[in-house]
Amino acid sequence: MSSSILAYTAVNSSRAVAQESEGCFMRSSSGRTLNLSQSVCGFLPEGLTPAPEAAAKSGVFQAKIKRRQANIPVIEVTFNGKQKFDMMVDSGASSTVITPAMAKALGVVLQGTVQAQTPNGVATFPVGRLTSIEAGGLPVNNIVVFVSPSLEIGLLGQDFFGNKDITIKQDVIEFRSRS
């Protein structure tokens, strides 16, 4: 397949010309538009997210940052394939920690307790297990979670993304498979 990169620059033009497709793209020899925004140009046009199968194939999973809380990115996370909760992406947390309200909504069956080191010292947490957690198309199955009564929002920890390279951008977090 022969392809060429479609580029247009208006020099000293008196009228503006809108680009026909948003983002970074090229045209194939058959005239089909091929989106290169993520694979070549390194971004997605606003409002777009990669299809899960495309993310899995490329090894790049992107989760939109909804807001920042105490300057920490907050993303939407899907639990057990259906329920969604906002979570802070905490690179300093070794485990994923959810709130009691989340545990109740998810029907988490507690399986004991564990002691863990926190910034405030050693604490004891109830422990449960979830079928799956997914963010930006990246799934992790059969994951142990801690339940903390002192949190207002859950923490997505290293047990979820620790085997990925992470890039925190302005509007998105990228989880990339390591080569």
N, CA, C and O of each residue as an XYZ file, in Angstrom:
716
protein
N       0.842     -1.157      0.000
C       0.000      0.000      0.000
C       0.894      1.229      0.000
O       1.781      1.373      0.842
N       0.650      2.094     -0.941
C       1.401      3.337     -1.035
C       0.648      4.421     -0.282
O      -0.560      4.576     -0.458
N       1.343      5.162      0.546
C       0.715      6.222      1.333
C       1.577      7.464      1.289
O       2.779      7.406      1.032
N       0.936      8.580      1.545
C       1.688      9.820      1.632
C       1.108     10.648      2.768
O      -0.089     10.587      3.048
N       1.962     11.416      3.415
C       1.503     12.276      4.506
C       0.893     13.523      3.894
O       1.491     14.177      3.040
N      -0.303     13.837      4.347
C      -1.030     14.979      3.840
C      -0.726     16.181      4.721
O      -1.055     16.184      5.907
N      -0.112     17.181      4.157
C       0.221     18.375      4.931
C      -0.219     19.596      4.153
O      -0.153     19.600      2.924
N      -0.663     20.625      4.840
C      -1.085     21.846      4.187
C      -0.639     23.026      5.021
O      -0.878     23.064      6.228
N      -0.005     23.971      4.401
C       0.401     25.186      5.086
C      -0.059     26.369      4.255
O       0.248     26.452      3.066
N      -0.773     27.258      4.854
C      -1.240     28.461      4.165
C      -0.257     29.584      4.453
O      -0.065     29.970      5.606
N       0.356     30.100      3.419
C       1.301     31.197      3.559
C       0.667     32.444      2.986
O       0.223     32.457      1.838
N       0.627     33.496      3.792
C       0.042     34.768      3.379
C      -1.361     34.594      2.810
O      -1.739     35.283      1.862
N      -2.116     33.694      3.373
C      -3.467     33.467      2.906
C      -4.410     34.420      3.614
O      -4.243     34.675      4.807
N      -5.392     34.948      2.913
C      -6.335     35.871      3.525
C      -7.499     35.136      4.174
O      -8.299     35.756      4.875
N      -7.611     33.835      3.957
C      -8.688     33.093      4.604
C      -8.122     31.856      5.280
O      -7.137     31.272      4.829
N      -8.760     31.477      6.357
C      -8.321     30.299      7.106
C      -8.911     29.045      6.478
O     -10.042     29.052      5.993
N      -8.130     27.968      6.494
C      -8.587     26.692      5.961
C      -8.574     25.694      7.113
O      -7.537     25.485      7.743
N      -9.701     25.087      7.386
C      -9.789     24.101      8.470
C      -9.257     22.767      7.971
O      -9.460     22.394      6.815
N      -8.588     22.068      8.839
C      -8.094     20.730      8.516
C      -9.298     19.804      8.455
O     -10.162     19.858      9.331
N      -9.370     18.951      7.431
C     -10.560     18.120      7.243
C     -10.719     17.029      8.295
O     -11.846     16.619      8.573
N      -9.641     16.550      8.883
C      -9.710     15.547      9.949
C      -8.933     16.056     11.141
O      -7.845     16.614     10.994
N      -9.503     15.859     12.342
C      -8.832     16.332     13.538
C      -7.627     15.455     13.844
O      -7.658     14.244     13.627
N      -6.571     16.072     14.346
C      -5.405     15.312     14.785
C      -4.351     15.174     13.712
O      -4.215     16.028     12.836
N      -3.620     14.104     13.792
C      -2.503     13.801     12.909
C      -2.940     12.626     12.024
O      -3.323     11.578     12.546
N      -2.890     12.782     10.713
C      -3.399     11.737      9.841
C      -2.649     11.705      8.524
O      -1.853     12.597      8.228
N      -2.905     10.680      7.742
C      -2.389     10.592      6.378
C      -3.443      9.920      5.512
O      -4.383      9.312      6.025
N      -3.287     10.028      4.222
C      -4.204      9.401      3.270
C      -3.498      8.226      2.598
O      -2.341      8.330      2.191
N      -4.213      7.108      2.488
C      -3.666      5.964      1.753
C      -3.849      6.228      0.261
O      -4.515      7.190     -0.123
N      -3.267      5.387     -0.571
C      -3.387      5.574     -2.017
C      -4.833      5.433     -2.481
O      -5.196      5.928     -3.548
N      -5.665      4.753     -1.674
C      -7.082      4.607     -2.024
C      -7.915      5.777     -1.514
O      -9.122      5.817     -1.753
N      -7.297      6.735     -0.813
C      -7.994      7.903     -0.312
C      -8.529      7.747      1.102
O      -9.167      8.660      1.626
N      -8.281      6.611      1.720
C      -8.744      6.367      3.089
C      -7.905      7.185      4.075
O      -6.685      7.265      3.932
N      -8.560      7.796      5.082
C      -7.864      8.560      6.109
C      -7.360      7.605      7.179
O      -8.137      6.823      7.728
N      -6.068      7.659      7.480
C      -5.460      6.821      8.503
C      -5.047      7.715      9.673
O      -4.262      8.647      9.500
N      -5.576      7.429     10.857
C      -5.305      8.235     12.046
C      -3.930      7.875     12.602
O      -3.676      6.719     12.942
N      -3.053      8.857     12.692
C      -1.699      8.662     13.219
C      -1.479      9.420     14.527
O      -0.361      9.479     15.040
N      -2.543      9.992     15.054
C      -2.402     10.859     16.229
C      -1.674     10.181     17.372
O      -0.747     10.756     17.943
N      -2.083      8.957     17.716
C      -1.458      8.292     18.857
C      -0.168      7.593     18.453
O       0.838      7.714     19.153
N      -0.173      6.866     17.344
C       0.983      6.038     16.991
C       2.198      6.843     16.540
O       3.329      6.460     16.839
N       1.993      7.931     15.836
C       3.118      8.702     15.305
C       3.296     10.031     16.038
O       4.413     10.398     16.403
N       2.218     10.736     16.247
C       2.299     12.076     16.817
C       2.227     12.090     18.339
O       2.504     13.118     18.957
N       1.858     10.966     18.954
C       1.917     10.843     20.402
C       0.796     11.492     21.182
O       0.973     11.783     22.364
N      -0.370     11.735     20.559
C      -1.501     12.288     21.290
C      -2.791     11.794     20.658
O      -2.796     11.293     19.533
N      -3.878     11.940     21.391
C      -5.207     11.667     20.862
C      -5.956     12.987     20.788
O      -5.845     13.803     21.703
N      -6.723     13.219     19.713
C      -7.555     14.416     19.695
C      -8.495     14.399     20.897
O      -8.923     13.335     21.343
N      -8.813     15.581     21.417
C      -9.631     15.688     22.623
C     -10.942     14.932     22.457
O     -11.586     14.989     21.410
N     -11.320     14.223     23.514
C     -12.578     13.498     23.499
C     -12.478     12.096     22.936
O     -13.429     11.324     23.058
N     -11.370     11.742     22.328
C     -11.218     10.405     21.775
C     -10.408      9.534     22.720
O      -9.492     10.012     23.391
N     -10.746      8.270     22.768
C      -9.949      7.304     23.509
C      -9.705      6.132     22.590
O     -10.564      5.810     21.769
N      -8.554      5.481     22.703
C      -8.280      4.370     21.808
C      -9.216      3.204     22.110
O      -9.595      2.981     23.260
N      -9.584      2.466     21.070
C     -10.384      1.262     21.261
C      -9.568      0.283     22.094
O      -8.351      0.198     21.926
N     -10.220     -0.462     22.997
C      -9.476     -1.386     23.859
C      -8.599     -2.357     23.083
O      -7.482     -2.650     23.510
N      -9.081     -2.863     21.950
C      -8.270     -3.806     21.177
C      -7.058     -3.123     20.539
O      -6.002     -3.739     20.395
N      -7.209     -1.849     20.157
C      -6.075     -1.102     19.606
C      -5.050     -0.817     20.698
O      -3.844     -0.903     20.466
N      -5.535     -0.475     21.890
C      -4.633     -0.224     23.013
C      -3.879     -1.495     23.378
O      -2.672     -1.460     23.618
N      -4.591     -2.615     23.420
C      -3.947     -3.887     23.760
C      -2.891     -4.252     22.731
O      -1.820     -4.747     23.082
N      -3.190     -4.011     21.463
C      -2.249     -4.339     20.386
C      -1.009     -3.445     20.445
O       0.112     -3.917     20.259
N      -1.217     -2.150     20.704
C      -0.093     -1.213     20.727
C       0.667     -1.248     22.053
O       1.823     -0.830     22.122
N       0.010     -1.749     23.109
C       0.640     -1.761     24.427
C       0.568     -0.423     25.135
O       1.212     -0.232     26.166
N      -0.222      0.524     24.584
C      -0.377      1.850     25.180
C      -1.836      2.018     25.601
O      -2.746      1.968     24.774
N      -2.035      2.214     26.891
C      -3.372      2.391     27.445
C      -3.454      3.800     28.002
O      -2.577      4.218     28.758
N      -4.504      4.546     27.636
C      -4.629      5.928     28.083
C      -5.890      6.110     28.910
O      -6.980      5.717     28.495
N      -5.733      6.705     30.075
C      -6.862      7.029     30.946
C      -6.933      8.541     31.066
O      -5.949      9.192     31.420
N      -8.096      9.095     30.770
C      -8.288     10.542     30.833
C      -8.257     10.996     32.289
O      -8.892     10.394     33.155
N      -7.520     12.053     32.540
C      -7.483     12.655     33.876
C      -8.738     13.515     34.015
O      -8.930     14.471     33.265
N      -9.586     13.166     34.978
C     -10.844     13.889     35.191
C     -10.619     15.180     35.956
O     -11.256     16.200     35.692
N      -9.701     15.115     36.908
C      -9.363     16.274     37.741
C      -8.102     15.923     38.522
O      -7.568     14.823     38.384
N      -7.640     16.834     39.320
C      -6.518     16.569     40.221
C      -6.971     16.883     41.637
O      -7.632     17.892     41.880
N      -6.614     16.020     42.556
C      -6.941     16.215     43.961
C      -5.623     16.253     44.717
O      -4.857     15.290     44.693
N      -5.361     17.369     45.387
C      -4.068     17.594     46.039
C      -2.948     17.391     45.021
O      -1.889     16.856     45.348
N      -3.190     17.822     43.793
C      -2.248     17.742     42.671
C      -2.013     16.318     42.167
O      -1.121     16.101     41.346
N      -2.788     15.350     42.638
C      -2.663     13.953     42.204
C      -3.743     13.673     41.173
O      -4.908     14.000     41.400
N      -3.373     13.063     40.023
C      -4.370     12.793     38.985
C      -5.454     11.826     39.462
O      -5.182     10.845     40.154
N      -6.689     12.135     39.070
C      -7.851     11.295     39.366
C      -8.403     10.797     38.034
O      -8.690     11.588     37.136
N      -8.550      9.467     37.916
C      -9.082      8.859     36.697
C     -10.280      7.981     37.050
O     -10.487      7.626     38.210
N     -11.058      7.641     36.033
C     -12.182      6.736     36.228
C     -11.697      5.299     36.083
O     -10.987      4.962     35.135
N     -12.090      4.461     37.033
C     -11.668      3.062     37.054
C     -12.922      2.194     37.093
O     -13.865      2.485     37.829
N     -12.926      1.130     36.297
C     -14.054      0.196     36.270
C     -13.704     -1.039     37.081
O     -12.652     -1.648     36.886
N     -14.592     -1.400     37.988
C     -14.399     -2.555     38.865
C     -15.344     -3.678     38.452
O     -16.521     -3.449     38.173
N     -14.811     -4.883     38.419
C     -15.600     -6.080     38.107
C     -16.394     -5.932     36.809
O     -17.477     -6.500     36.664
N     -15.843     -5.163     35.869
C     -16.436     -5.016     34.542
C     -17.662     -4.148     34.453
O     -18.225     -4.010     33.367
N     -18.118     -3.536     35.580
C     -19.349     -2.768     35.471
C     -19.434     -1.501     36.304
O     -19.993     -0.511     35.831
N     -18.911     -1.486     37.512
C     -19.065     -0.311     38.361
C     -17.859      0.607     38.247
O     -16.715      0.154     38.276
N     -18.128      1.906     38.118
C     -17.064      2.894     37.921
C     -16.940      3.798     39.136
O     -17.929      4.248     39.714
N     -15.678      4.049     39.504
C     -15.374      4.958     40.603
C     -14.163      5.790     40.209
O     -13.299      5.334     39.461
N     -14.109      7.025     40.724
C     -12.920      7.843     40.539
C     -11.857      7.356     41.521
O     -12.150      7.043     42.674
N     -10.607      7.300     41.032
C      -9.471      6.857     41.857
C      -8.300      7.788     41.614
O      -8.102      8.277     40.501
N      -7.525      8.031     42.662
C      -6.275      8.774     42.522
C      -5.192      7.792     42.091
O      -5.107      6.691     42.635
N      -4.365      8.174     41.120
C      -3.244      7.341     40.692
C      -2.081      7.692     41.609
O      -1.500      8.774     41.515
N      -1.749      6.753     42.502
C      -0.760      7.013     43.546
C       0.483      6.166     43.312
O       0.504      4.977     43.630
N       1.512      6.785     42.755
C       2.751      6.046     42.451
C       3.466      5.594     43.712
O       4.345      4.734     43.646
N       3.108      6.156     44.860
C       3.742      5.766     46.109
C       3.010      4.657     46.850
O       3.503      4.152     47.858
N       1.834      4.274     46.355
C       1.060      3.217     47.007
C       1.429      1.868     46.392
O       1.351      1.690     45.177
N       1.828      0.929     47.231
C       2.190     -0.390     46.694
C       0.952     -1.211     46.368
O       1.009     -2.109     45.528
N      -0.165     -0.914     47.023
C      -1.406     -1.657     46.807
C      -2.545     -0.709     46.474
O      -2.495      0.483     46.777
N      -3.572     -1.262     45.846
C      -4.775     -0.496     45.569
C      -5.619     -0.466     46.841
O      -5.831     -1.493     47.486
N      -6.096      0.731     47.190
C      -6.862      0.927     48.415
C      -8.198      1.553     48.038
O      -8.245      2.550     47.318
N      -9.290      0.958     48.532
C     -10.620      1.494     48.258
C     -11.261      1.949     49.559
O     -10.798      1.617     50.650
N     -12.332      2.714     49.419
C     -13.060      3.213     50.591
C     -14.079      2.159     51.042
O     -14.428      1.267     50.269
N     -14.552      2.258     52.280
C     -15.600      1.340     52.730
C     -16.868      1.426     51.863
O     -17.506      0.407     51.599
N     -17.228      2.625     51.427
C     -18.412      2.783     50.569
C     -18.222      2.040     49.243
O     -19.156      1.417     48.739
N     -17.014      2.108     48.684
C     -16.730      1.377     47.446
C     -16.808     -0.124     47.699
O     -17.391     -0.862     46.905
N     -16.221     -0.573     48.806
C     -16.231     -1.995     49.141
C     -17.668     -2.504     49.265
O     -17.996     -3.589     48.785
N     -18.513     -1.711     49.910
C     -19.923     -2.104     50.075
C     -20.628     -2.170     48.720
O     -21.324     -3.141     48.426
N     -20.445     -1.130     47.892
C     -21.087     -1.092     46.573
C     -20.627     -2.246     45.684
O     -21.399     -2.758     44.874
N     -19.365     -2.654     45.839
C     -18.802     -3.733     45.014
C     -19.054     -5.117     45.609
O     -18.756     -6.131     44.977
N     -19.598     -5.157     46.814
C     -19.853     -6.444     47.461
C     -18.578     -7.191     47.813
O     -18.532     -8.419     47.737
N     -17.547     -6.459     48.196
C     -16.270     -7.078     48.545
C     -16.438     -7.933     49.803
O     -16.936     -7.467     50.828
N     -16.014     -9.180     49.702
C     -16.018    -10.074     50.856
C     -14.642     -9.954     51.510
O     -13.621    -10.274     50.901
N     -14.631     -9.491     52.752
C     -13.357     -9.305     53.446
C     -12.778    -10.664     53.823
O     -13.491    -11.562     54.273
N     -11.454    -10.793     53.627
C     -10.767    -12.074     53.829
C      -9.701    -11.992     54.914
O      -8.792    -12.821     54.949
N      -9.800    -11.026     55.777
C      -8.808    -10.867     56.833
C      -8.282     -9.454     56.865
O      -8.895     -8.530     56.330
N      -7.120     -9.297     57.510
C      -6.490     -7.979     57.613
C      -5.005     -8.099     57.290
O      -4.434     -9.189     57.276
N      -4.415     -6.970     57.038
C      -2.985     -6.905     56.764
C      -2.442     -5.613     57.375
O      -3.136     -4.597     57.423
N      -1.201     -5.666     57.837
C      -0.547     -4.457     58.322
C       0.312     -3.902     57.192
O       1.005     -4.640     56.491
N       0.248     -2.590     57.037
C       1.010     -1.937     55.968
C       1.601     -0.632     56.476
O       1.034      0.039     57.338
N       2.745     -0.293     55.923
C       3.404      0.973     56.247
C       2.720      2.079     55.460
O       2.566      1.967     54.244
N       2.308      3.143     56.134
C       1.695      4.300     55.488
C       2.523      5.530     55.853
O       3.407      5.444     56.706
N       2.253      6.674     55.221
C       2.970      7.890     55.614
C       2.760      8.246     57.087
O       3.576      8.958     57.673
N       1.677      7.757     57.685
C       1.384      8.040     59.097
C       1.823      6.911     60.023
O       1.461      6.908     61.200
N       2.591      5.960     59.518
C       3.037      4.838     60.333
C       2.363      3.542     59.906
O       1.726      3.486     58.853
N       2.502      2.505     60.718
C       1.924      1.201     60.405
C       0.422      1.242     60.704
O      -0.003      1.740     61.747
N      -0.380      0.703     59.756
C      -1.831      0.652     59.933
C      -2.331     -0.735     59.551
O      -1.700     -1.435     58.759
N      -3.455     -1.123     60.111
C      -4.080     -2.401     59.805
C      -5.277     -2.142     58.886
O      -6.114     -1.286     59.171
N      -5.350     -2.890     57.784
C      -6.419     -2.723     56.804
C      -7.162     -4.034     56.593
O      -6.537     -5.093     56.533
N      -8.490     -3.979     56.479
C      -9.223     -5.143     55.996
C      -8.833     -5.397     54.534
O      -8.531     -4.461     53.794
N      -8.844     -6.667     54.128
C      -8.420     -7.042     52.778
C      -9.536     -7.833     52.100
O     -10.197     -8.663     52.724
N      -9.730     -7.559     50.815
C     -10.682     -8.303     49.999
C     -10.100     -8.530     48.616
O      -8.967     -8.140     48.335
N     -10.878     -9.161     47.759
C     -10.413     -9.476     46.409
C     -11.481     -9.059     45.402
O     -12.676     -9.225     45.646
N     -11.038     -8.516     44.267
C     -11.943     -8.140     43.183
C     -11.650     -8.984     41.952
O     -10.517     -9.415     41.736
N     -12.676     -9.212     41.153
C     -12.520     -9.976     39.914
C     -11.620     -9.237     38.946
O     -10.729     -9.834     38.340
N     -11.851     -7.916     38.793
C     -11.037     -7.145     37.843
C     -11.093     -5.659     38.161
O     -12.036     -5.159     38.772
N     -10.045     -4.978     37.721
C      -9.971     -3.518     37.726
C      -9.485     -3.132     36.331
O      -8.578     -3.764     35.788
N     -10.095     -2.086     35.749
C      -9.702     -1.652     34.408
C      -9.644     -0.130     34.371
O     -10.530      0.551     34.886
N      -8.586      0.392     33.753
C      -8.451      1.845     33.555
C      -7.825      2.083     32.200
O      -6.773      1.525     31.890
N      -8.461      2.902     31.395
C      -7.934      3.227     30.073
C      -7.787      2.022     29.161
O      -6.971      2.038     28.240
N      -8.566      0.981     29.406
C      -8.472     -0.233     28.598
C      -7.506     -1.262     29.150
O      -7.439     -2.380     28.640
N      -6.751     -0.903     30.192
C      -5.794     -1.823     30.805
C      -6.497     -2.623     31.901
O      -6.912     -2.051     32.908
N      -6.636     -3.946     31.716
C      -7.293     -4.759     32.741
C      -6.285     -5.467     33.647
O      -5.212     -5.872     33.200
N      -6.639     -5.610     34.906
C      -5.883     -6.443     35.846
C      -6.927     -7.311     36.538
O      -7.896     -6.797     37.098
N      -6.733     -8.610     36.499
C      -7.704     -9.552     37.039
C      -7.268    -10.116     38.379
O      -6.080    -10.185     38.694
N      -8.272    -10.522     39.166
C      -8.051    -11.199     40.438
C      -7.079    -10.413     41.318
O      -5.971    -10.870     41.600
N      -7.502     -9.247     41.738
C      -6.611     -8.334     42.453
C      -7.068     -8.141     43.904
O      -8.257     -7.986     44.184
N      -6.102     -8.154     44.803
C      -6.353     -7.927     46.230
C      -6.412     -6.418     46.461
O      -5.594     -5.666     45.932
N      -7.398     -5.984     47.265
C      -7.525     -4.560     47.594
C      -7.587     -4.398     49.106
O      -8.106     -5.258     49.817
N      -7.052     -3.286     49.580
C      -7.152     -2.914     50.980
C      -8.347     -1.975     51.110
O      -8.691     -1.274     50.159
N      -8.970     -1.957     52.266
C     -10.086     -1.044     52.528
C      -9.655     -0.108     53.650
O      -9.295     -0.554     54.740
N      -9.697      1.204     53.371
C      -9.269      2.193     54.364
C     -10.420      3.108     54.750
O     -10.968      3.806     53.897
N     -10.793      3.113     56.021
C     -11.865      3.998     56.467
C     -11.468      5.470     56.482
O     -12.335      6.335     56.598
N     -10.184      5.770     56.368
C      -9.744      7.169     56.443
C      -9.690      7.862     55.084
O      -9.409      9.059     55.025
N      -9.951      7.148     53.995
C      -9.888      7.755     52.664
C     -11.256      8.236     52.189
O     -12.283      7.623     52.479
N     -11.246      9.339     51.459
C     -12.473      9.834     50.819
C     -12.555      9.369     49.378
O     -13.636      9.358     48.789
N     -11.423      8.985     48.805
C     -11.333      8.517     47.420
C     -10.288      7.403     47.392
O      -9.312      7.439     48.141
N     -10.500      6.416     46.527
C      -9.582      5.289     46.459
C      -8.247      5.650     45.835
O      -8.112      6.671     45.161
N      -7.251      4.781     46.075
C      -5.908      4.945     45.525
C      -5.595      3.768     44.605
O      -5.691      2.615     45.025
N      -5.230      4.043     43.378
C      -4.808      3.013     42.439
C      -3.301      2.862     42.594
O      -2.548      3.792     42.304
N      -2.858      1.692     43.053
C      -1.460      1.517     43.422
C      -0.634      0.684     42.458
O      -1.088      0.302     41.380
N       0.591      0.416     42.882
C       1.582     -0.306     42.071
C       1.126     -1.710     41.673
O       1.554     -2.217     40.637
N       0.267     -2.348     42.472
C      -0.209     -3.674     42.100
C      -1.030     -3.631     40.810
O      -1.196     -4.656     40.149
N      -1.541     -2.455     40.450
C      -2.282     -2.293     39.196
C      -1.339     -1.964     38.037
O      -1.433     -2.583     36.978
N      -0.433     -1.001     38.219
C       0.364     -0.506     37.090
C       1.866     -0.705     37.243
O       2.628     -0.205     36.415
N       2.315     -1.409     38.261
C       3.742     -1.520     38.556
C       4.586     -2.177     37.486
O       5.801     -1.982     37.459
N       3.970     -2.960     36.594
C       4.742     -3.594     35.520
C       4.632     -2.810     34.210
O       4.958     -3.332     33.144
N       4.173     -1.562     34.290
C       4.038     -0.684     33.120
C       4.901      0.555     33.314
O       5.214      0.941     34.441
N       5.279      1.169     32.204
C       5.883      2.496     32.255
C       4.726      3.488     32.250
O       3.759      3.312     31.509
N       4.822      4.515     33.063
C       3.729      5.473     33.196
C       4.204      6.861     32.792
O       5.290      7.302     33.165
N       3.359      7.537     32.017
C       3.602      8.931     31.674
C       2.370      9.718     32.091
O       1.264      9.437     31.629
N       2.556     10.698     32.959
C       1.457     11.553     33.377
C       1.552     12.827     32.556
O       2.485     13.615     32.708
N       0.581     13.012     31.693
C       0.528     14.202     30.849
C      -0.488     15.172     31.444
O      -1.020     14.930     32.527
N      -0.753     16.252     30.750
C      -1.682     17.254     31.266
C      -3.089     16.684     31.423
O      -3.729     16.901     32.452
N      -3.580     15.956     30.416
C      -4.967     15.503     30.413
C      -5.135     13.995     30.446
O      -6.261     13.503     30.510
N      -4.043     13.257     30.404
C      -4.146     11.814     30.268
C      -2.969     11.139     30.961
O      -1.881     11.707     31.059
N      -3.201      9.927     31.437
C      -2.122      9.090     31.954
C      -1.956      7.941     30.975
O      -2.931      7.288     30.604
N      -0.720      7.695     30.558
C      -0.429      6.573     29.666
C       0.227      5.465     30.454
O       1.181      5.692     31.199
N      -0.288      4.274     30.283
C       0.319      3.055     30.818
C       0.871      2.317     29.614
O       0.104      1.927     28.732
N       2.190      2.113     29.551
C       2.829      1.464     28.401
C       3.469      0.137     28.809
O       4.140      0.034     29.836
N       3.238     -0.871     27.968
C       3.881     -2.158     28.203
C       5.389     -2.002     28.066
O       5.872     -1.296     27.181
N       6.118     -2.658     28.937
C       7.586     -2.610     28.857
C       8.056     -3.604     27.816
O       7.493     -4.690     27.676
N       9.110     -3.218     27.076
C       9.616     -4.138     26.051
C      10.611     -5.119     26.595
O      11.123     -5.956     25.851
